[in-house]
Amino acid sequence: MQMERLINTFHDIFQTNQETRHFFAPGRINLIGEHTDYNGGYVFPASLSFGTYAIVAKRNDRHLRFYSMNFEDQGIITVSLDQLSYAKRDDWANYPKGMIKAFIETGYPIDHGFDILFYGNIPHGAGLSSSASIELVTGVAIESIFNLSIDRIDMVKLGQKVENDYIGVNSGIMDQFAIGMGKKDHAILLDCQTLEYQYAPIKLDDYVIMIMNTNKRRELTESKYNERWNECARALQDLQKELPINSLGEMTIEMFEAHKDLIKHTVDQKRAKHAVYENQRTKEALTKLEQGDLTNFGLLLNQSHLSLQHDYEVTGIELDTLVESAWDQSGVLGARMTGAGFGGCAIALVNQSKVDDFKVNVEDAYKRRIGYSPTFYQATIGDGAKELI
Ligand code: GLA
């Protein structure tokens, strides 16, 4: 969508001639390292070139007016700077509201309201982090229009706090970090325990990353997500009875195998196994990518999916069908689900010359089994959240 159209819509909707400023925050995919972030492990995400745009103008009073071109039927949502608590009726606007509240509570002087229009081209509900994208685009907008200078990682942490304390999902820091810190053509290997990170160029030779959307309505994702969080927390507690560890991310595979019987419930044991092995795979994936060893990088993606399918149990028939049919295609080095799971998207590493066949065949297999079509997008890796000048 053209910027000009967004700006015109802003003026039409809010009926103002105020000068506007313009911001963007991407969505993200995760290459590998799934459900490891809240377990103190490694993740390896990258920011996409599609995301959320925001057009903003400051007001002279204490009103905040929100409008989303993706939820036009909800119209303008108006709140006051003095009434920022979570309200069900404000629906999607709770994400920017939560972010503004988090800034104020941290002590940033937000003393005027503003009008803000959002437009997102991240497929909605696809698990590509449209919510973290809205949080971060709001964050960079506040930073600029109030002339604040905020350490980017502190802003990332505020976004996670909004998810955890305001929205009520126990998510880790991966999404906000990938979106706040993203870099064109790079993935980020992030240690979620220490927040140490490094950029890795995504050099894929003749291969491209295809995103495959299950188009499954994501229901129960949040409750299932919190359930996994609790299972891992319980496994950790059991292990801590004998081991001086702060997170599952601190365990090597050998350590886990030697002590796994400390974990009382078999289900918790499976969850912890995934977290420990996935962490190891993620570190290896960086090495393989750096070495240009795409074949073994692809195999790690496959192992990750199998572990999420059988040990972590967050895939489901839609994601499994997409990934398994991707594995069957020629020119595919690897495929796995990405993000929280239970629907949403998978990714596959596909030879450029085979992309057309790949789409036709995977769609065919998926449709036969699931009854409706998936959607495909070729991933391009863009920059993190920023002002557009
Ligand atoms: C969601 C959460 C992230 C992460 C992934 C799973 O995207 O927001 O913090 O836990 O699921 O890896």
Boltz pocket constraint, residues with backbone or C-beta under 6 A from the ligand:
constraints:
  - pocket:
      binder: B
      contacts: [[A, 30], [A, 33], [A, 34], [A, 35], [A, 36], [A, 37], [A, 38], [A, 127], [A, 171], [A, 172], [A, 173], [A, 174], [A, 175], [A, 339], [A, 340], [A, 341]]
      max_distance: 6.0
